[in-house]
């Protein structure tokens, strides 16, 4: 069930009171914004992964207390819905749903609206913000790249202009092998744009692991991760566009449906690998 922008009733207070959760990587990021007058709140960054489930709620309570807000006073809960770490996505979704439902007993009969945001959208926004703060030129397109492990990356393309990122991606999140990135981008960019012209910024956390496989691609590189602060910057436009949902409709976006191989599949891969190692080297017909 989608919630209309009017149901958020932002006119009662300005600006919006938001809580953002981002746990899709090995870094936990939480922020509330923008903070009560005279009480600015710094975003929290800490270890993610398995630790996020234990530390997330205490961090939320601390940040809300610093802002001087009760949970039921929030306009919306914002969370990075994926793609990313399966454990992290489930943690953020469960906590967002639980907090939204928990506010029903404090004067919010319908709970708090929840705003799921694509993780790669937040990554692209963080890269855009970094460049803007550094006084660097903004690209026409930001290619968000997030390590998906298993020699794959999550990738999505976002148009970038003077007013920020477009709400909808040029291409939605998908899996991509590093060696296939160049071909995919050539097919996906709008006709007036090109890699050769420097229209794209490649941003993400994949360069150490996979950068050698697309080192021939033109364009600037920028290290970036999705952050809760980026979610807060994206949230007003997404809320105004009606992207908030009720708690029960807030779901993760996995992209990769299968997270692990079965025992039989792992054993077969091992046997195939051993067979390739044991196979005789083909004789070079031109050699001695």
Buried (B, 14 or more C-beta within 10 A) or exposed (E): EEBEBEEBEBEEEEEBBBBBBBBBBBBBBBBBBBBBEEEEBEBBBEEBBEEBBEBBEEBBEBBBEBBEBEBBBBBBBBBBBBBBBBBBBBBBBBBBBEBBBBBBEEEBEBBBBBBBBBBBBBBBBBBBBBBEEEEEEBBBBBBBBBBBEEEBBBBBBBBBEEEBBBBEBBBEBBBBBBEBBBEBBEEBBEEEBBBEEBBBBBBBBBBEEBBEBBEEBEBBBBEBBBBBBBBBBBBBBBBBEBBBBBBEEBBBBBBBEEEEEEEEEEEEEEEEEEEEEEEEEEEEEEEE
